[in-house]
Amino acid sequence: MQADMVRCGVIGAGKMGAGHAELLAKDANATFVAVADVRRAVAESVASAWAGVAYEDYEEMIDKEDLDLAIIATPDALHMAPAMACCQAGIKNLVIQKPLATKLEEARAIMEAAEGSGTQVFVWYSNRGFVSDMATKYAITSGMIGRVIYGDIAMDDNVNVPRYAWGERTREWVAGSSPAQFLTTHALDRLMWYSGAHVQKVYAIEQRELLKYTPDLIDAFLLFDSGLKARVRTGWVHHVEASIESGEQFNGTHGQIISLRSARYNVARGWQVNLAERPSFEELDHHQQVLRKRGLSTRIFWRDTAASGWNPGIAAGLEVMPAETLNRDILSFVVDALVEGTIEPESWRAWQGAGPLPMGDVALENVRVIDAIERSIRTGLPVEITQQQE
């Protein structure tokens, strides 16, 4: 579609839905029309804040309002019903909060309904808007560290997230999700996005000692068709001051990326690429200029490697200071995409380079891998993944 103003409705008025409503109300290319939530008072609070209409029933909202875009921000396990209703109502564009669904059969049903109704499905993987992740993707796809061969990602939420974050609904909501649905899905999306590769085999374990009604943590090992091997450990039982601790590193044939995506005890947030062999200054300057055009300032470091023995140090690389990491919201790029009638809007290309926004087909593959992780946990065995025709 092409439009001057994208008319938008939000389904689910929790923390994320309220944030989406605010962004849409402030976007010059969008009109925030309405919000629906089973908690009438919550919907009214969000609607009144941004001059929208409140509904208790999302089906009533999509029946009465002429929407170009619906954003589904319900709990993880409750995406299918509103997605199907939007497709049946003829809404041509959806943004679904990650994951696409918590069950593979539901994810398939959503995509089948969308194909039948001609609905575009975008999936809100917020990390695609993080500056550090844009830099990591660039460092991998540009060949800065050679062929990427190993990745290690850790994401840990404070234990208060699964215990209290959604008030009286928290336990019920969390019991329908898991660290795999809530956190691993982010890490997996980044891995597939960074590498352009597909997972062929997984092996995973879980722990259920503290929360019991949901896994405390999940540790997954992933083998990709490119030769990349990755470990993803996610959990939500950390006793920490921050709400989340997250970091990742990638080893390549010619260097390493270290991305400390959030601060933790005695460790600052930051991003750095270390190169095993000293490149020319012109090469480093080129990478620096590309990232600068995308809005990211870096610092070149250039070190003396004359030390002898087993500890010569790193010759050169780039780093990003924490103050420079200004993130963006995927939803604003989706609005731009609808205005321009493309899945690669100009704002997205200018910042991330070539490639589409995260779409439903990518999210379906993500759910397929998460399903394999859960099967591996249940059986205690590695699980092969075939790229089926959906």
N, C-alpha and C positions, 0 to 999 in steps of 0.2 A: 504494500500500500504506500501511497504518498499522501501526506497530510500537512496542513499548516500547524495545527494543534492536535496533539494526541490525547484523546479522552480516555481517562484511566480510572479503574476501580480496583480496590484492594480487598481481598478476602482474608480475614484474620487481622485483628487489631492489637496483637501483642507487641512486644518490643520491636520486632523486625517489621511488622506491618505498619506500625506507627511511624517508623523511620522511613519506610517507602512512601507513605502518604506525605510526609514533610518534604522529601526530595522532589516528588512530583509536583507539589504545590509551588515549589520554588523554581522549577525548571521552565525556562522561557518557551520551550516547545511542547509543554504538556499542560493539561488541565486535570487537576484532581477532582473527580466527579463524586465518588461515593466510596464508602467502606462498609463491610459487613462483618459482624462478629456475633456469636451466640450470646455473648455478654452485652446486652443492649447498652448499658451505661458506658462500657469501654468504647464501643463503636461511636456513641454520641460524643464522647470526649475527644476522640481523634477527629471526627467529622467537624465539630465546632471549631477546633483549633485551626483547620485549614479550609474552611468554607465549603465543606462537602456535605453529602446527605448520608445519614446513618441508617443501616438496616440490620435487623437481627437475623434475617434469612438471606443467604447469598443468592439463592434462586430467585427471590423477589427482586434483589438488586439487578441481576443480569437480565431479568425480564423487563424491568421498568426503565433501565438506563441504556442509552445508546453508547456502548463502549468500544473503543478501538483496541484496548489493551486491558487485560485483567491480570493482577498480580496475586498469586496464591501463596500466602504466608501462614498457613495453618501448621500445626505440629507435623513432624516428619511422617507419621503413620496415617495422616489424614489428607493426603494430597489428591487421591484418585477421584473421589466423589465430586469436589468442585471443579477439577480439571475436565471431567466428563461432562458435567453440566454446562461448562463454558463452551466446549466443542459443540454440544447439541444445540446451544442457543445461537450458534453462528459467530461467536467472538473469534476474530481472525488472528489474534496474537495473545500468547500467554507468557508470563514469566513465572516460573515455579521455583520456590525456594529449594535449595538442595536438601536432600537428594530428590531425584525425580519421583521416587517412591521407595518404600522400605521393603517391598516384595517385588521380585522379578516379574511375576505375572501381572501385577498392577502397573508396573512401568510399561510393559508391553501393551496393556490395554489402553493406557493414556496415549501412547504413540499411534496405535491403530485408530483410535477415535480422532486424533488430530489429523492424521492422513486422510481419513474419510471426510472430514469437514473442511479441509484446506486450512487448518490452523497452524500457524508458526509457533513452535515451542522454544523459548529461551529458558535456560536454567541459571539461577542466580548463584554462581560460584563466586563468592565475594573476593577470594584470593586473586582472581584474574585482574582485579583492580589495584592490587598492592604493588607499590613501586619496586620493592625488593624482588618480587616474583617476576615482574617485567624484566628486571636486570638479569635474573637467573636464566630466563628463557633466552634472552639475547646472547648471554655468554655461552650457552649451549649450542644454539642454532647457528651462531656466527663462527663456531669452531675455535673459540678462544682457548678452551681447555682440551681440544682434540675430541676424540670419540668418548662420550660419557659412558663409563662402565660400571659404576657403583653409586648408589644413592642411599642416604640414611635420613629419615625424617622422624622427628618426635614431636607429638602434640599432646599436651596434658592440661586439662581443665582443673580448676580448683574444685575440691569435693563439694563445695557449696552449690555448684552448678546443678548436678543431678539431685541434690537434696532440697534446694530451696528456690532456685532461680525463677520458677514459674508459679510461685505462690502455692495455693491449695491444690492446684492442678499438677504440681511438679512430679509426684511419684507416678501418677497415671500416665502422664506424658512421657516420662523417661522410660517407663516399663515397655512402651511401644517403640523405643529407639534403642540405641547402643552406641558405644564409641565408634563402631564401624560406620553407622548411619550418620552420626553427628560430626565426627572428626576425620575418620579415614577417608570418607568420600571427598573431602577437601584435598587431602594429600594425594590421593589417587588421581584426581583431576589435574593437579599440578604436574604430576609425573608424566601423564599421557600428553599434556599440553606442552611441557618442556621438550620432551623427546620425540613426539610424533609417533611413538611406538605403541604396541598393543601387548597386554599381559597374556602370556601363554600358560603359566602355571603358578599356583599359589600354595603356600603352606602356612597355617596360622594356628595360634593357641590363644586361649583367653584365661583370665582369672576372675573368679566370683567369690571373693572372700569378705569384702566389706559391704557392698551394696546388696548383693544377692539377687535382687529383682531385675538386674541388668548387669552385664559384665563390668568389672572394675577397669579392665584394660584389655586390649587386643594387640597382639604382636604378629605381624604378617610379613612374610617373605615373598617377593614377587619376581618372577622371571619374565622378561619382555622379549619380543621377537627380534629386537635390535641387538640383543646380547646384554642389555642393561639388566643388572640385578639390583634390587632395592629392598630395604627393610623399612617398614612403616609401623611405628609403635604409637598407639593412641590410648588415652585413658582419661578418667575424670574422677580420680580419688586423691589428687595431690593436695597436701596441706601447705599451701603457699599463700603469699600475700596478694599476688596478682590474680586475675580471673583466668589467665591462660599463660602457659609457657610453651613456646614453639620455636623450633630451629631445624635446619637441614643442611646437609653438605653433599657435594657430588664430586667424585673423583673421575677425572678424565685421563686420557693418555698423555696430555701435556699440561695438566694443572688441576686445580681444585677450586670449587666454589664453597664458601662458608656463608650461610645466611642465618643470622640470629634474629629471628623475626619478632621476638619479644624479649624484654629485659627479664632477668632472673637474678637470684641472689649473687651479688658480686660480679655480675656479667652484664655488660651494656648491650643494647640492641645495635645491630649493624650488619653490613654486607661487604664481602671482600672476595676477589678472585686472585689466587696465587698461581703464578705461571712457573712451570718447572725449568724452562729455559728462557733466558732473557731475550724478548723480542726487540725489534727496533723501536725507538721512541716514536717514530711515525705510525707504527701499527697501534701502539697504545693510544696515541693521540686520536687516531681515527675512531677507535672504539669509544673513547671519551666524548668525541664530538657527536657520534650517533646517539649516545645516551643523553647528552645535553639537549639535543633537538627534541627528545621525548620528555624533557622536563626534569631530568635527573642529573644532578651535579656529582661528579666523582673526583677523587684525588689519585693521581698516579704516584706509586711509590717505586723507588729505584734504589736497590741496595747493593752494597759491596759484598760479593760472594767469595772473597779471597780466603776465607777461613778454611783451614785444613781439617782432615779427619771426617768423622761421621756426622757432623752438625754444621753444614755449610750455610743453611738458611735459604730463604726464598729470594730469587733475584729481582723480580718485578711483578707488578700487578696493579689492580684498581681497587679502591675502596669507596664506600658510601658512608658518610657520617650520619648518625641517627637523626639529626635535625633535618636532613634532606628528604626523609622518607614520607612524603605526602601522598596518601592513598586516594583512589578514586572509586566511585560507585558504578558497578556494572549497569545498573538500571538507567543511568543517564545516557550510556552508550546505546542501550536498547531504544530509548526514545529517539535518539539521533538516527538509528537504523530505520525506524518506522517513518520518520519524516523524509528520509532520503530514498526509501524503497529498496533497501539492501540489507544484507546481514554483515556487511563490512563497511560501516559508516566511516566517513572521512576522519572523524575525531579518533576513532579506534585505530585506524591504520597509522595515523600520525604518531600515536603513542606506542602501540604494540607492534607495528609492522604488519605484514601480510597475514591473512587468516581471518576466519569468521568469528563472531561472538560465540560463546558456548551455547550449543543448540541441543535439542532433545535427543538426537542420535548419539551424540557424545555422552550425554547423561545416561542413556540406556545402557551403553557399554560399561559405564561406571557401575551401574546397579548390577550388571551381570558379574562383574569382578567381585563386588561386595558379597553377592550371593555365593560365589565360589569360596570366598574367605569364610563365610559362615558354615558352608558345607564341610570345609576342611577342619574347622573347629569341632563340628559334631562327630566327624568320622576319625579324626586324628591322623588323616592321610593327606598327601598332596592332591590337589585337584587340577586337572587340565581344563583349559578354557578354549572352546572353539568359537570362532567368529561366525555365528549363525546369521542367516538371513531372517530379519524380523518382519 
